[in-house]
Structure formats: C-alpha cells, structure tokens
C-alpha cells in the first residue's frame, strides 16, 4: 500500500493488455481484408462467358470496391501501428510514474522517521522535494496526454472514410458532365509534404494560394485566406499545424488543431487531401490550405456535403468557421441598408487592426465594375459566396475570390485574377454581410 505522498501521483489511465489486444485484432482484420480483396480481384477472371453492359457495370463496381478495400486494409494496419506505438508510450509513462510514486513513498518514510522537531525544521525541504516530483509527474502526464491526442487523431484518420458525395460535374473541361465522388481523396507526394513544411517556416510570406475546387467550402477557404493576409494571422495558422515523421524520419502527414472543438475532437491527422478540393486543377499542388480543408471535412460526419442538411463541411457560416479555427465566433455585421456608414467604418477598422475579415455576397448579387489586374473590368459577383477582405479605406474595398479568379460579365468564358477592388456603393449593392474574426 502506497503512502499519502504517493497518492498525490496517480497512475495515468489506460489498460496495457487491452491496448495490445486491440492492435492485434486490427492486424488480423487487415489480413482478412487483404484476403477478401484478393478473392474479389480474381473473381472476374472466372466469368469469361459473361458479356455485355452488365459485366462492364460489374467490373466498374468491383474496381471501386477494390479501391475501398485497399484503403480499409491500409487503414486498419495504420491503426494497429498507432495503437502499438501508444502502448509503448503508455508503458513508459506508467514506469515513470511508478518511479515517482516510489520516491514519494521513500520521502514519506524519511520524513516520519525524523524526530518531531526535525520534521518541523525540515518541512520546507521535503515540500521542495515533493514539488520536484510533481514537476516530473506533470511533465510525464502532459507528454502522455499529447500522445493520446495524437493517437486518437491517427486512429480517426486511419479508419476514416469520407462519406460518398456523388455529383455530375465537368471535371476535365470537355463540356461533358462526369460522374464523380467529391469525397474522393488522393495521397500527397513527398515533395508536396516537404514544400508545405518549408512554407510553414516563413510566416513573413503567404502560406498558401487559394484555388477552390468543386467543394462548397468557400467559407473555410476565404476565412483561412483572411488569416493569411497578415503575418500575425499566418503565425497563428502555422501554430495549429505540426508535422508527423515516419520511421525513416520523413514527413508523412500533419496534425491540425482546431481550438473551437472539444478536446477529444480538436486534433486531426491528415495524410491525404481532397481530390476535387483546393488546388485540384489541371496541375494539382497541395498546400497548407489543402491540409486544413481535409482536416475540416474529416471533422464533419457529413464529409463534403452541406452542413444544415447532412452535417457536412459545405455551405456553412463564416462565424462558425472562425470559431472552429480560433475558438471565438466571428462577429457578423449585416448590410441592412441603414448601416452603410457603420459597415464601412467597421471594415476599415478591422483591416487597420489586423483582424481576419470576410464578406458574403447576397443571393441577388450581379455584375459589378471593379479594378482587377490593374484595369477596369466588369465581373460577375457570385451569389451567396464568401470572399476574403484584403484591404479597405474610404475609397473602396479589396476582395479576393477563393476560386482563384473572377468570371468576366456576359458569360464570355473569360476571367480576371482573384483580387479586385470595388467602390463602397458596388459593395453595398452586392454583399449581404461581413464577418470579423480574431487572432488569439
């Protein structure tokens, strides 16, 4: 039985035997999935007499299933490895705590072995020794707590399947609609992973270039880009991201923290990005915004679908997104017609003090005459679309379209750059509100 001193240092929670059994079970599942995948893969070769569209449909379905099974096989193995790694971290922490508890028992015995007057005289010495043990204990448990968050994030990533989100979209620009799953992901190249890390090291420059894909997450990308407008905002975004290194010492993914979520949900591990998301153009190049996008989608049970209808990451409100990113809801200032002066003043003031700020266009937004690429242009303001506010003064406001471009008016098929400046009168006519965030 331990002494009252040792009781001050309880063992960290976690059953080593259960964790080891669970990782073994996951490895067995991975082998079972591999066996099933091999059986399905060989099935088509036995159907030589089967012809026609039904067989072609079966082959397409089979290939889709094989991809899912391969992801499942890899995911269960990754989950097993994550649990195994945590097993040894927990074992190490328990051993450290056992040692600390043993030292606390010794201190108790030493203290009570002293004569009464000596105990009074040396009380502060023993309290100092207890504080040293407390510091060692806090360090061990804090390290384990962080490892627990990392392990939970790794498990969620390894066993996560983005919900299906079938859409018909012209992906390749040939004028024909393609049947795609917006929930599809792709692995990042080592070069992409290293380039992201390199840009994270220098927050004096933009951390990413926004180019929204086919997912309706303009609220997220524009909000991220609002933080990307100032060095303080970039430093904050960089502080939310931590690289993860594999056994070979190479980056194989990133942990992303969302302060607006509960402790057990706020950390997300990202190893892949959305195939039809940010920067998913003809020459895909994942960047930090792609990492945040995947982490954000992975944090929503509805995946890429709408927030209100399916609990997904699309079609959300910027104030909620700002809360997810910073822990504090954004301050919405609606354009109600009678507050144009206040709206202008609040926008200019927010820019002056370095606040992240976005603006959402109204459902009735239309064409506007703006300055883009150094010349006067007529562009179409996309309705119910969120833009980053990059600058503002008494003469007008500068915005950035997360698409990475703006469509010229008249359905010409031509576009300008993403950034444009418009008068306040044009802004009032086309935008329904602004949302101002904070940098913690």
ABEGO torsion letter per residue (X at the ends): XBBAAAAABBBBBEBAAAAAAAAAAAAAAAAAAAAAAAAAAAAAAAAAABBEAAAAAAAAAAAAAAAAAAAAAAAAAAAAAAAAAAAAAAAAAAAAAAAAAAAAAAAAAAAAABBAAAAAAAAAAAAAAAAAAAAAAAAAAAAAAAAAAAAAAAAAAAABBBBBBBBBBBAAGAGBBBBBBAABBBBBBAAAAAAAAAAAABAABBABBBBBBABBAAAAAAAAAAAAABAAAAAAAAAABBBBBBAAGBBAEBBBBBAABBAAAABBBBABBBAABBGABABBBBBAAAAAAAAAAAABAAEABBAAAAGBABGBBAAAAAAAAAGBBBBBBBBAGAAAAAAAAAAAAAAAAGBBBBBBBBAABBBBBBBBGGBBBBBBBBBGBBBBBABBBAAEBBBBBAAGBBBBBGGAGBBBBABBBBBAAAAAAABABBBBBBBX
